[in-house]
């Protein structure tokens, strides 16, 4: 029907992806009723629309897709696939675990199985605490890499359980090692999942995103449960078929996980992403975009798994103790290093020193340091590295990035001072380019230590 001018009507829709509904007031019924406004002459909600809307409400965060990051759907699709494969592999390993515990054997006792299970749980608890202490601060900084690590550990644990009954070692030992692997999965997987959820939540709706992610995983596990109930009796009757199914699920699980974390496009700066951006900036004078940088980030090797990694063989420690930094410079005059460093960075909230010949750099923070100044400190350290390589090894570097008066024979403190002065002149251009490309310069994930310099030269 046609809508006449002057009619009392309104339009609405639920979310940006839903169908727009038009209602017009009818005097005869004294109510607003839906009217036909589309080309097909229908404005009623179909069964397909109802089902789609219900599924979206149940399994997707409220306000989807505006309430989540652009990479949300791509990530969740691969995450769903990996969860399904992991559930099937886990069921196969569970069957082997029960066999190892003696289920179905007359000689096995419930007490022995219970003790093995309790010792397994205790070993896992200790491993969880130890791993959280050892690598807890790294999980935020390199969440994609550690998420992938968790899934590799998960499959390794399942593999050990599957092999347990035939290995020439006590089954208790196998269960304890498997429990350690699963403990790593619990800590690394849970922590990185929280970090990824925080990235995906764009309306302060982290709890909603997390809850819907749990609903999606529960649905997948239900599907895997029905699959296991259907096929396990046939698969486990053949050892060859069991291993073929397990290995196929592991391969698909790891592939899906790799694709899932590769789909994540984080706007925050961790060390691998920042170093790639700096490399591109000093090579092309352009800051790469978020997607390009995330695709270039190594998920298996590289800076994420190498402590204090810096290019050209250097190591750079952030937020370290000044005493420790000076101790590594013993080949030089420590007093001269201290005085020159404090004078050079008197107006900054960070200090940069090091032993260039040993390829060691140290960044010391003052308590008032901001994220922008942390970024400037890393920028200065990177500029120092490429200038040193340019001067001492003949590395190619654009003239605009070469500090004046450098020489390979000058003291390290003088070299760093000249580079730092040049860095202060060009850093603002780099910072503006970062912000223009959408990078979050107020959120750095560089795994810096917590040391802060409170006083120097007798001043607080």
C-alpha positions in Angstrom: 0.0 0.0 0.0 1.1 3.6 -0.4 1.8 5.8 2.6 0.0 9.1 2.3 1.5 12.4 3.3 0.6 13.5 6.7 0.0 9.9 8.0 1.0 9.3 11.6 3.7 6.7 11.5 7.1 5.6 12.8 9.9 3.3 11.8 12.2 1.2 14.0 14.6 -1.7 13.9 16.6 -3.7 16.4 20.3 -3.4 15.7 21.9 -2.2 12.5 21.5 -5.5 10.7 17.8 -6.1 11.4 14.9 -5.4 9.0 13.4 -1.9 9.3 9.8 -2.0 10.4 7.2 0.7 9.6 4.0 1.2 11.6 1.1 3.5 10.8 -1.8 4.6 12.9 -5.2 3.5 11.8 -8.3 5.4 13.1 -10.5 2.3 12.7 -8.5 0.2 15.1 -7.0 3.1 17.1 -3.6 1.3 17.0 -0.3 1.3 15.1 -0.1 -1.6 12.7 2.7 -2.7 10.3 2.4 -1.5 6.7 3.8 -2.8 3.4 6.6 -0.6 2.3 9.0 -2.8 0.4 9.1 -3.8 -3.3 7.5 -7.2 -2.5 4.6 -5.5 -0.7 5.5 -7.3 2.6 6.6 -5.7 5.9 5.8 -8.7 8.1 8.6 -10.6 10.0 9.2 -14.0 8.5 10.0 -17.2 10.4 13.6 -17.0 9.1 13.9 -13.5 10.5 12.6 -14.6 13.9 15.0 -17.5 14.1 17.9 -15.4 13.0 17.1 -12.7 15.6 16.7 -15.3 18.3 20.0 -17.0 17.6 21.7 -13.6 17.5 20.3 -12.7 20.9 21.3 -16.0 22.4 24.8 -16.4 21.0 26.1 -12.9 20.0 26.8 -9.9 22.3 24.1 -7.3 22.5 24.5 -4.6 19.9 26.4 -6.9 17.5 28.2 -6.0 15.2 28.9 -2.4 16.5 29.5 -3.6 20.1 32.5 -5.8 19.2 35.7 -5.4 17.2 35.7 -5.9 13.4 37.6 -9.1 13.7 35.1 -10.7 16.1 33.1 -12.9 13.7 36.2 -14.2 11.8 37.9 -15.1 15.1 34.8 -16.8 16.6 34.2 -18.9 13.5 37.7 -20.4 13.8 37.5 -20.6 17.6 34.3 -22.7 17.2 36.0 -25.1 14.8 39.0 -25.6 17.1 36.7 -26.2 20.1 34.9 -28.9 18.2 38.1 -30.7 17.2 39.5 -30.4 20.7 36.4 -32.0 22.3 36.6 -35.0 20.1 40.4 -35.4 20.7 39.7 -35.0 24.4 37.1 -37.8 24.4 39.6 -40.2 22.8 42.3 -39.3 25.3 39.7 -39.7 28.2 39.0 -43.3 27.0 42.7 -44.0 27.1 43.0 -42.4 30.6 40.2 -44.7 31.9 41.9 -47.7 30.5 45.2 -46.7 32.2 43.3 -46.3 35.5 42.2 -49.9 35.2 38.5 -49.4 34.4 37.1 -52.8 33.4 40.0 -54.8 35.0 39.2 -56.9 38.0 42.6 -56.2 39.6 42.1 -52.4 39.6 40.8 -50.8 42.8 38.8 -47.6 43.2 41.3 -46.4 45.9 44.3 -46.7 43.5 42.4 -44.9 40.7 41.4 -42.2 43.2 44.9 -41.7 44.5 46.3 -41.4 41.0 43.6 -38.8 40.2 44.3 -36.8 43.3 48.1 -36.8 42.7 47.4 -35.7 39.1 45.3 -32.8 40.3 47.9 -31.7 42.9 50.6 -31.7 40.3 48.5 -29.5 38.1 47.8 -27.1 40.9 51.5 -26.6 41.6 52.2 -26.2 37.9 49.5 -23.6 37.6 51.0 -21.4 40.3 54.5 -21.8 39.0 53.6 -20.9 35.4 51.5 -17.9 36.5 54.5 -16.6 38.4 57.0 -17.3 35.6 55.1 -16.0 32.6 52.0 -14.1 34.0 53.2 -10.7 32.9 53.9 -12.0 29.4 50.4 -13.2 28.7 48.9 -9.7 28.3 51.8 -8.5 26.1 51.8 -11.5 23.7 48.3 -12.9 24.1 48.0 -14.3 20.5 51.3 -16.2 20.8 50.5 -17.6 24.3 46.9 -18.5 23.2 48.5 -20.7 20.4 50.9 -22.1 22.9 48.0 -23.1 25.2 46.5 -25.1 22.4 49.7 -26.9 21.5 50.0 -27.8 25.2 46.4 -29.0 25.2 47.1 -31.4 22.3 50.3 -32.5 23.9 48.5 -33.4 27.1 45.8 -35.4 25.2 48.6 -37.2 23.2 50.3 -38.2 26.5 47.1 -39.6 27.9 46.4 -41.5 24.7 50.0 -43.0 24.8 49.9 -43.6 28.6 48.7 -47.2 28.6 51.4 -48.4 26.3 54.4 -46.3 27.5 57.1 -48.2 29.5 56.7 -45.9 32.5 54.3 -45.8 35.5 50.9 -44.5 34.5 51.0 -42.1 37.5 54.0 -40.4 35.9 52.2 -40.0 32.6 49.1 -38.6 34.3 51.2 -36.0 36.3 53.1 -34.8 33.2 49.8 -34.5 31.4 48.3 -32.6 34.3 51.2 -30.1 34.0 50.5 -29.6 30.4 46.8 -29.1 31.1 47.7 -26.6 33.9 49.6 -24.6 31.3 46.5 -24.7 29.2 44.3 -23.4 32.0 46.6 -20.5 32.9 47.7 -19.4 29.4 44.3 -20.2 27.7 42.2 -18.5 30.4 44.4 -15.4 30.7 44.8 -14.8 27.0 41.1 -15.5 26.4 40.4 -12.6 28.8 42.8 -10.4 27.0 41.3 -11.2 23.6 37.8 -10.6 25.1 38.9 -7.2 26.3 40.1 -6.4 22.8 36.8 -7.5 21.3 34.5 -5.6 23.7 33.9 -2.1 22.3 31.1 -0.9 24.6 32.6 -1.7 28.0 30.7 -5.0 27.5 33.5 -7.4 28.3 31.2 -9.5 30.6 28.6 -9.9 27.8 31.2 -10.8 25.2 32.7 -13.3 27.6 29.3 -14.8 28.5 28.2 -15.2 24.8 31.6 -16.8 24.1 30.8 -19.3 26.8 27.4 -20.0 25.2 29.0 -20.6 21.8 31.6 -22.9 23.3 28.9 -24.8 25.2 26.9 -25.3 22.1 29.9 -26.6 20.2 30.7 -29.0 23.1 27.1 -30.3 22.9 27.6 -30.9 19.2 30.9 -32.6 19.9 29.2 -34.7 22.7 26.6 -36.0 20.2 29.3 -36.8 17.7 31.3 -38.6 20.4 28.3 -40.7 21.5 27.7 -41.6 17.9 31.2 -42.5 16.6 33.3 -43.4 19.7 32.0 -47.0 19.9 33.1 -47.6 16.4 36.4 -45.7 16.5 37.7 -47.1 19.7 37.2 -50.7 18.5 40.1 -50.1 16.1 43.5 -48.8 17.3 44.4 -47.6 13.8 41.1 -45.8 13.4 41.5 -44.2 16.9 44.9 -42.8 16.0 43.8 -41.6 12.5 40.8 -39.7 14.1 42.9 -38.3 16.9 45.7 -37.0 14.6 43.2 -35.6 12.2 41.5 -33.7 15.0 44.8 -32.4 16.4 45.9 -31.1 13.0 42.5 -29.4 12.4 42.6 -28.1 15.9 46.0 -26.4 15.6 45.2 -25.1 12.1 41.9 -23.6 13.3 43.7 -22.0 16.3 46.4 -20.5 14.1 43.7 -19.0 11.8 41.8 -17.7 14.8 44.7 -15.8 16.4 45.8 -14.7 13.0 42.4 -13.1 12.5 42.8 -10.9 15.5 43.8 -7.4 14.6 44.9 -5.6 17.8 45.4 -1.9 17.9 47.6 -1.9 21.0 51.4 -2.0 20.7 53.4 -4.9 22.1 57.1 -5.4 21.4 56.8 -7.4 18.1 54.3 -5.0 16.6 56.2 -1.9 17.7 59.5 -3.2 16.4 57.9 -4.0 13.0 56.4 -0.5 12.9 59.7 1.1 13.7 61.5 -1.0 11.0 59.0 0.2 8.4 59.1 3.8 9.6 62.9 4.0 9.4 62.9 2.2 6.0 60.0 3.8 4.2 59.1 6.8 6.5 55.6 5.4 6.8 53.8 3.8 9.7 52.1 0.5 8.5 48.4 -0.1 9.2 46.9 -2.2 11.9 46.0 -5.1 9.6 49.4 -5.2 7.9 51.3 -5.1 11.2 49.2 -7.9 12.8 49.7 -10.1 9.8 53.4 -9.6 10.0 53.6 -10.5 13.7 55.2 -13.9 14.2 53.0 -16.3 16.2 55.5 -19.1 16.8 59.0 -17.6 16.9 60.5 -14.2 17.2 60.3 -11.3 19.7 57.3 -12.7 21.7 59.4 -15.6 23.0 62.8 -14.0 23.3 63.4 -12.0 26.5 64.3 -8.3 25.8 64.5 -8.9 22.1 65.7 -6.0 19.9 66.8 -6.0 16.3 70.3 -6.6 15.0 71.2 -8.9 17.8 70.7 -6.3 20.5 68.9 -6.8 23.8 67.0 -4.0 25.4 65.6 -4.1 29.0 62.8 -1.8 29.9 62.1 -0.5 33.4 65.2 -2.1 34.8 67.3 -1.2 37.9 69.8 1.6 37.3 72.2 -0.3 39.6 71.9 -3.4 37.4 72.3 -1.4 34.2 75.5 0.3 35.5 76.8 -3.1 36.5 76.6 -4.3 32.9 78.7 -1.3 31.9 81.7 -2.1 34.0 84.0 -2.1 31.0 83.4 1.7 30.9 83.9 4.3 33.6 80.8 3.8 35.7 80.9 7.2 37.2 81.2 8.8 33.7 78.4 6.7 32.4 76.2 7.7 35.3 76.9 11.4 35.0 76.5 11.6 31.3 73.3 9.6 31.3 71.7 11.7 34.1 72.7 14.9 32.3 71.5 13.8 28.9 68.0 12.8 30.2 67.6 15.3 33.0 64.4 16.7 31.4 63.0 13.3 30.5 61.2 10.7 32.6 63.5 8.0 31.4 67.2 7.3 31.0 69.0 5.3 28.3 72.4 3.7 28.7 74.2 0.6 27.7 77.2 -1.2 26.2 76.9 -0.9 22.4 79.8 -3.2 21.7 78.1 -6.0 23.7 74.8 -5.0 22.1 73.1 -4.3 25.4 70.7 -1.3 26.1 68.9 -0.4 29.2 65.9 2.0 29.7 65.4 3.2 33.2 62.1 4.8 34.2 61.3 7.6 36.6 58.0 7.4 38.5 56.2 10.0 36.5 56.8 8.4 33.1 53.8 8.3 30.7 53.0 5.8 28.0 54.0 8.4 25.4 57.4 8.8 27.1 57.8 5.0 27.2 57.2 5.0 23.5 59.8 7.7 23.1 62.3 5.7 25.1 61.9 2.7 22.8 62.1 4.9 19.8 65.4 6.4 21.0 66.8 3.0 21.7 65.8 1.7 18.3 67.4 4.8 16.7 70.5 4.2 18.7 70.7 0.6 17.4 70.3 1.5 13.7 72.8 4.4 14.0 75.3 2.1 15.6 74.9 -0.5 12.9 75.2 2.3 10.3 78.4 3.7 11.7 80.2 0.5 12.8 79.0 -2.0 10.2 78.0 0.2 7.3 74.3 -0.5 7.5 72.0 1.5 5.2 70.2 4.4 6.8 68.5 7.4 5.4 70.4 10.6 6.1 67.4 12.2 8.0 67.7 9.6 10.7 71.5 9.7 11.1 72.6 11.8 14.2 75.3 14.4 13.6 78.9 13.8 14.6 78.8 10.1 15.2 81.9 7.9 15.2 82.5 4.2 16.0 85.4 5.2 18.2 83.5 7.6 20.5 82.4 6.5 24.0 79.1 4.8 24.3 77.7 7.6 26.5 78.6 10.3 23.9 77.1 8.2 21.1 73.8 7.7 23.0 73.7 11.4 23.9 74.0 12.5 20.2 71.3 10.0 19.1 69.0 11.0 21.9 69.1 14.6 20.9 68.4 13.7 17.3 65.5 11.4 18.5 63.8 14.3 20.3 63.6 16.2 17.0 61.9 13.5 14.9 59.8 11.6 17.5 56.8 13.9 17.2 56.4 13.1 13.5 56.5 9.3 14.3 53.9 9.8 17.1 51.5 11.7 14.8 51.8 9.0 12.2 51.0 6.3 14.7 47.9 8.1 15.9 46.8 8.8 12.3 46.8 5.1 11.6 44.6 4.3 14.6 47.2 2.8 16.9 46.5 3.1 20.7 49.5 5.1 21.9 48.1 5.2 25.4 48.2 1.4 25.8 51.6 -0.2 25.6 52.2 -3.9 26.3 56.0 -4.0 26.4 56.5 -6.1 29.5 58.6 -3.5 31.2 59.9 -4.2 34.7 58.7 -2.2 37.8 62.0 -0.5 38.8 61.7 3.3 39.1 64.5 5.8 39.7 63.6 8.0 42.7 66.6 10.1 43.1 69.9 11.0 41.4 72.7 13.5 42.3 71.2 13.8 45.8 67.9 15.2 44.5 64.5 13.7 45.1 
